[in-house]
Amino acid sequence: MPKAKRRQIEVEIGDFALRILQFGFRDYHFGMTILSDLRRDYSLAGLTEAEAGDDPFALFQIWFGQALEAKINEPNAMVLATATPDGKPSARTVLLKGLDDHGFTFFTNYDSHKGREIEANPAVAAVFLWDELERQIRIEGDCTRSTTEESDAYYRIRPLGSRLGAWASPQSAVITGREFLEVEHAKLQSRFPDGDPPRPDNWGGYRIVPHTFEFWQGRTSRLHDRIRFRRIGGAWIKDRLAP
Ligand SMILES: Cc1cc2nc3c(=O)[nH]c(=O)nc-3n(C[C@H](O)[C@H](O)[C@H](O)COP(=O)(O)O)c2cc1C
């Protein structure tokens, strides 16, 4: 091992040992990387009140366009949090598939874990993280089911494999093994030989109708910009939040 590399390791191990003494806890480390050391300073852009404008849907569309231009991987992926009526939360990623002046639409199985939670408690939150742009958007609102026409229209444009997948997978149920899915999928191919399965009744869209948005732009020294919009009465009220 070259001398310089060895010295570097000694310094880092020394630093690691020192931390154990200082903080009294064993920091998680992966090779020479120490978890609590992982951080970045954000300096790409800012967000002023003027840039944020008065309409959070319009700002969302501007930012989404910029995320597409930046070729972010799956810019329409959002982490969706739901909760039971007594407030036990759960979260998972879903894909935004529709956007209009009223809300954000995603598609799923209505009998899934999230579907059952939404039916019992429509209050949800979602987060988009566009790390490459040092941006995060949070939305909070209530979910309503898409109309059957909307769900049918989206189901029809999905690839056949995904349309059959919606039939094959009892989403969120415990299954005996991977084979179960493959057998079900194969059975469905013979059940719908014309390759045109109808939309299963338990699969469709939910529209999140937001009452709150927050646009977060990372800034240097953790002095990030946070602009929040809340719908109060018929108007959007804008505030700046401390980071
Ligand atoms: C990038 C990504 C996109 C996903 N998109 C969807 C989606 O649009 N709809 C969906 O039901 N599940 C989607 N999933 C799977 C969900 O995260 C989750 O595993 C599934 O919906 C079951 O969640 P539940 O048991 O909490 O209902 C996606 C997962 C990833 C990683």
The ligand as an ORCA input file, in Angstrom:
! r2SCAN-3c Opt
* xyz 0 1
  C     -40.479      4.313     -8.842
  C     -41.695      3.585     -8.339
  C     -42.932      3.859     -8.886
  C     -44.067      3.197     -8.423
  N     -45.277      3.552     -8.943
  C     -46.393      2.974     -8.442
  C     -47.686      3.422     -8.886
  O     -47.826      4.354     -9.699
  N     -48.767      2.806     -8.364
  C     -48.672      1.801     -7.441
  O     -49.693      1.278     -7.019
  N     -47.469      1.381     -6.994
  C     -46.334      1.939     -7.470
  N     -45.103      1.554     -7.001
  C     -45.042      0.476     -5.977
  C     -45.362      1.090     -4.605
  O     -44.240      1.814     -4.117
  C     -45.805      0.056     -3.572
  O     -44.844     -0.981     -3.480
  C     -47.152     -0.578     -3.932
  O     -48.044      0.384     -4.449
  C     -47.784     -1.227     -2.712
  O     -47.911     -0.272     -1.700
  P     -48.950     -0.464     -0.486
  O     -48.821     -1.895     -0.037
  O     -48.517      0.506      0.561
  O     -50.328     -0.162     -1.013
  C     -43.958      2.208     -7.420
  C     -42.704      1.941     -6.870
  C     -41.593      2.622     -7.320
  C     -40.256      2.330     -6.681
*
